[in-house]
């Protein structure tokens, strides 16, 4: 899938712009920083909550992320699986 990279540690990395576009596709519109933070933080998998980036992000952090679409970030394994699904959330 475009936007993915592997580091020396075999961590899953993705470009922020790809993640924001995926969120927009799931929501049906371009997300606000608040919406993006909720989307990245609040997904539930079989009753357990996990965060896309491995920890919660704030709306302020989401706003900063929007200004750095080419930046590579580490994505949690559950988050990677979530983004890889063709149907979204």
Secondary structure, DSSP 8 states (H G I E B T S, - for coil): -TTEEE-TT--EEEEHHHHHHHHHHHHTS---HHHHHHHHH--EETTEE--TTSS---HHHHHHHHT-TT-EEE--HHHHHHHH-TT--
